């Protein structure tokens, strides 16, 4: 057996197969002629490659974000919270502005007498009924904008808690409120709603707020806190000629205050 094994080693592969067959050591389970194709390297599997590519694409769509992280509900909550805070801040500012506006003593008045100022060509002097025992004397720089005859007996809107001012020798105790365009070439007095009477209070807000209005500030408070200076830049008429302070309409118990025809105008 040792010699046979050596001969097998020297005889090569064909002798080895012949020897094993005779010895009973090689019993194939299928015919020796059965074709067994063996693929050549490299091994290419197109379908597997395509599947892998598709899988990668899906992975990129489903799981990748610009920041490299999955969005959380906390981020969404933060955005909503910031938006709510901004809205609340705007509402708070509007409420503060309305509070300042309603500290002004604004009333319906009626001009009962008017004449030209003797010392100032641009001024009228008016006696105005504002619901007090005596009419107020008010000076207005309206000569070049409104003819005198258009003002006699006219109902007006009066800012009544300003400190009195000396206007060329005449003490003026109040101001007639008017609207003007951007160039200040056209000026119109504010018009109280039909049915208003001298002394009616004018306020900013809804009709329902009439019963909860604060007391008007004193002339000293108006001057010291610069309330008029804070309010005036926000007074305008809208596209319907309705006067408003920010989003709050200017009104009396009879309705809203308007300009004659000036839209989106400044009010002072």
C-alpha positions as CSV (number, residue, x, y, z in Angstrom):
1,X,0.0,0.0,0.0
2,X,2.9,2.3,0.7
3,X,4.3,1.7,-2.7
4,X,0.9,2.2,-4.3
5,X,0.5,5.5,-2.6
6,X,3.9,6.6,-3.8
7,X,3.0,5.6,-7.3
8,X,-0.3,7.5,-7.0
9,X,1.6,10.6,-5.9
10,X,3.9,10.3,-8.9
11,X,1.2,9.3,-11.4
12,X,-0.7,12.5,-11.5
13,X,-4.4,13.3,-11.2
14,X,-5.7,10.7,-13.8
15,X,-4.0,7.8,-12.1
16,X,-5.3,9.0,-8.7
17,X,-8.9,8.9,-10.0
18,X,-8.4,5.4,-11.5
19,X,-6.9,4.1,-8.3
20,X,-9.7,5.4,-6.1
21,X,-12.4,3.9,-8.4
22,X,-10.8,0.5,-8.1
23,X,-10.4,0.8,-4.4
24,X,-14.1,1.8,-4.0
25,X,-13.1,5.2,-2.5
26,X,-14.8,7.4,-5.1
27,X,-18.6,6.9,-5.5
28,X,-20.1,9.9,-7.3
29,X,-23.8,10.7,-6.6
30,X,-24.4,11.8,-10.2
31,X,-23.0,10.7,-13.6
32,X,-19.5,11.9,-14.2
33,X,-20.6,13.5,-17.4
34,X,-23.2,15.8,-15.6
35,X,-22.4,19.4,-16.7
36,X,-21.5,21.7,-13.8
37,X,-20.8,25.2,-15.2
38,X,-18.6,27.3,-13.0
39,X,-18.9,31.1,-13.4
40,X,-15.8,33.0,-14.2
41,X,-14.6,35.8,-11.9
42,X,-15.5,38.6,-11.5
43,X,-18.9,37.7,-10.3
44,X,-21.5,40.1,-11.7
45,X,-25.0,40.2,-10.3
46,X,-26.9,43.0,-12.1
47,X,-30.2,42.4,-10.3
48,X,-28.6,42.6,-6.9
49,X,-26.7,45.7,-7.9
50,X,-29.9,47.4,-9.0
51,X,-31.7,46.4,-5.8
52,X,-28.9,47.8,-3.7
53,X,-29.0,51.1,-5.6
54,X,-32.8,51.4,-5.2
55,X,-32.4,50.6,-1.5
56,X,-29.8,53.4,-1.2
57,X,-32.1,55.9,-3.0
58,X,-35.0,55.0,-0.6
59,X,-32.7,55.4,2.3
60,X,-31.7,58.9,1.2
61,X,-35.3,60.0,0.8
62,X,-36.7,58.5,4.0
63,X,-34.0,59.2,6.5
64,X,-31.8,62.1,5.5
65,X,-32.5,65.7,6.4
66,X,-30.5,68.9,5.7
67,X,-29.3,69.0,9.2
68,X,-28.5,65.3,9.4
69,X,-31.1,64.7,12.1
70,X,-34.7,63.6,12.3
71,X,-37.1,66.6,13.0
72,X,-38.6,66.5,16.4
73,X,-41.9,67.6,17.8
74,X,-40.0,69.9,20.1
75,X,-38.8,72.0,17.1
76,X,-42.3,72.4,15.8
77,X,-43.6,73.4,19.2
78,X,-40.9,76.0,19.4
79,X,-41.9,77.6,16.1
80,X,-45.5,77.7,17.1
81,X,-44.6,79.1,20.5
82,X,-42.5,81.9,18.9
83,X,-45.3,82.8,16.5
84,X,-47.8,83.0,19.4
85,X,-45.4,85.2,21.4
86,X,-45.0,87.6,18.5
87,X,-48.8,87.8,18.1
88,X,-49.3,88.4,21.8
89,X,-46.6,91.2,21.7
90,X,-48.4,93.0,18.9
91,X,-51.7,92.7,20.7
92,X,-50.1,94.0,23.9
93,X,-48.6,97.0,22.0
94,X,-52.0,97.8,20.5
95,X,-53.7,97.6,23.9
96,X,-51.1,99.9,25.4
97,X,-51.6,102.4,22.5
98,X,-55.4,102.3,23.0
99,X,-54.9,103.0,26.7
100,X,-52.9,106.0,26.0
101,X,-55.4,107.2,23.4
102,X,-58.3,106.9,25.8
103,X,-56.5,109.0,28.4
104,X,-57.0,111.9,26.0
105,X,-60.0,114.0,26.7
106,X,-61.5,114.1,23.2
107,X,-65.0,115.5,22.8
108,X,-67.6,116.5,20.2
109,X,-67.8,120.3,19.9
110,X,-69.7,122.9,18.0
111,X,-68.3,126.2,16.7
112,X,-70.7,128.9,17.8
113,X,-68.6,131.9,16.8
114,X,-65.5,132.4,14.6
115,X,-63.4,135.4,13.5
116,X,-59.9,136.1,12.1
117,X,-57.1,136.6,14.6
118,X,-56.1,140.2,14.7
119,X,-52.3,139.5,15.1
120,X,-51.9,136.4,13.0
121,X,-53.1,136.1,9.4
122,X,-53.0,132.3,9.4
123,X,-55.2,131.9,12.6
124,X,-58.9,131.7,13.3
125,X,-60.3,132.3,16.8
126,X,-63.3,130.2,17.7
127,X,-65.7,129.9,20.5
128,X,-66.5,126.2,20.8
129,X,-69.2,124.5,22.8
130,X,-67.8,121.3,24.3
131,X,-70.5,120.6,26.8
132,X,-69.2,122.8,29.6
133,X,-71.0,125.8,31.2
134,X,-68.9,128.3,29.1
135,X,-67.6,127.9,25.5
136,X,-63.8,127.4,25.1
137,X,-61.6,129.8,23.1
138,X,-59.5,127.9,20.6
139,X,-57.1,129.2,18.0
140,X,-56.7,127.2,14.7
141,X,-54.3,127.6,11.8
142,X,-57.0,126.9,9.2
143,X,-57.2,130.2,7.3
144,X,-55.5,129.0,4.1
145,X,-57.4,125.7,4.1
146,X,-61.0,126.3,5.0
147,X,-63.1,129.4,4.4
148,X,-64.5,131.0,7.6
149,X,-68.1,130.7,6.4
150,X,-67.7,126.9,6.2
151,X,-66.8,126.7,9.9
152,X,-69.7,128.7,11.5
153,X,-72.0,126.3,13.5
154,X,-69.9,123.3,12.3
155,X,-69.6,120.3,14.6
156,X,-66.0,119.4,15.3
157,X,-63.8,117.0,17.3
158,X,-61.9,118.8,20.1
159,X,-58.8,117.6,22.0
160,X,-59.6,119.2,25.4
161,X,-56.9,118.3,27.9
162,X,-53.9,120.0,26.4
163,X,-52.3,122.8,28.5
164,X,-53.6,126.2,27.4
165,X,-51.2,128.1,25.0
166,X,-50.8,131.7,24.3
167,X,-51.3,132.3,20.6
168,X,-50.3,135.9,19.7
169,X,-52.1,137.3,22.7
170,X,-55.0,134.9,22.7
171,X,-55.2,132.0,25.2
172,X,-56.1,128.9,23.3
173,X,-57.7,126.1,25.4
174,X,-57.8,123.0,23.2
175,X,-57.3,121.9,19.6
176,X,-59.6,121.2,16.7
177,X,-58.6,117.8,15.3
178,X,-58.1,117.6,11.5
179,X,-56.8,115.3,8.8
180,X,-54.2,116.2,6.2
181,X,-52.6,114.5,3.2
182,X,-48.9,113.7,3.1
183,X,-47.9,117.0,1.5
184,X,-50.1,118.9,4.0
185,X,-51.8,120.7,1.1
186,X,-55.3,119.5,1.8
187,X,-56.7,119.8,5.4
188,X,-60.2,118.7,6.6
189,X,-61.7,118.8,10.1
190,X,-62.8,115.5,11.6
191,X,-66.5,115.0,11.3
192,X,-68.4,113.5,14.3
193,X,-71.1,111.0,13.5
194,X,-74.7,112.2,12.8
195,X,-76.6,112.5,16.1
196,X,-73.6,113.5,18.2
197,X,-74.0,116.4,20.6
198,X,-71.5,118.8,22.1
199,X,-69.7,117.2,25.1
200,X,-70.0,113.6,23.8
201,X,-66.9,111.7,24.6
202,X,-64.8,110.3,21.8
203,X,-62.8,107.1,22.3
204,X,-60.8,104.4,20.5
205,X,-62.1,100.8,20.5
206,X,-65.4,99.0,20.3
207,X,-68.9,100.3,21.1
208,X,-69.1,97.9,24.0
209,X,-66.1,99.6,25.7
210,X,-67.9,102.8,26.4
211,X,-68.8,101.8,29.9
212,X,-65.3,100.9,30.9
213,X,-63.3,103.9,29.7
214,X,-60.7,105.3,32.0
215,X,-60.8,108.9,33.3
216,X,-59.0,111.4,31.1
217,X,-55.5,112.4,32.2
218,X,-54.9,115.9,33.4
219,X,-53.2,118.5,31.2
220,X,-50.1,118.2,33.3
221,X,-50.0,114.4,32.9
222,X,-50.5,114.8,29.1
223,X,-47.5,117.1,28.9
224,X,-45.2,115.3,31.4
225,X,-45.7,111.9,29.9
226,X,-45.8,113.1,26.3
227,X,-49.0,111.2,25.7
228,X,-50.1,113.2,22.7
229,X,-46.7,112.9,21.1
230,X,-46.9,109.1,21.6
231,X,-50.4,108.8,20.2
232,X,-50.5,111.3,17.3
233,X,-48.2,109.4,14.9
234,X,-50.6,106.4,14.9
235,X,-53.7,108.5,14.2
236,X,-54.8,108.0,10.6
237,X,-57.9,107.6,8.4
238,X,-58.4,104.4,6.5
239,X,-59.4,103.7,2.9
240,X,-63.1,104.4,3.9
241,X,-62.2,107.8,5.5
242,X,-62.8,106.4,9.1
243,X,-60.5,107.7,11.7
244,X,-58.6,105.2,13.8
245,X,-55.7,104.8,16.3
246,X,-53.8,101.8,15.0
247,X,-56.5,99.1,14.7
248,X,-58.9,100.9,17.0
249,X,-61.7,102.9,15.4
250,X,-62.4,106.4,16.7
251,X,-66.0,106.7,17.8
252,X,-68.8,108.3,19.9
253,X,-71.9,106.6,21.2
254,X,-73.5,107.6,17.9
255,X,-71.0,106.0,15.5
256,X,-67.5,106.4,14.1
257,X,-65.6,109.6,13.4
258,X,-64.6,110.3,9.8
259,X,-62.8,112.7,7.6
260,X,-64.6,114.6,4.9
261,X,-62.9,112.9,2.0
262,X,-59.3,112.3,2.8
263,X,-58.3,108.6,2.8
264,X,-55.2,107.2,4.5
265,X,-54.5,110.6,5.9
266,X,-52.6,111.8,8.9
267,X,-54.6,113.1,11.9
268,X,-53.5,115.8,14.3
